[in-house]
Amino acid sequence: MKCLDCSHMTSGDSPGSKEMSRHGFSLCDRERSQAHYRSMTAERDCGKFEMAAADVLAQRIRWMEKQHGKEAA
């Protein structure tokens, strides 16, 4: 799975979190620490994974493509 595909992925609210998301990293809203960023696109195993809704996933992919100028998924 990829964090990009998970309903728990969030970019956070702080300016630093927004900058991290531009570099391809996100936070998990199921984690206690909001200082542990993970790659949105790296493959991993996660017991908290829940597939994001199709419309949310499509919006994320469009955003990633716009940010990075390439296909994200």
Secondary structure, DSSP 8 states (H G I E B T S, - for coil): --GGGBTTEE--SSHHHHHHHHTTEEEETTSS-SS--EESSS----TT--B--HHHHHHHHHHHHHHHSS---
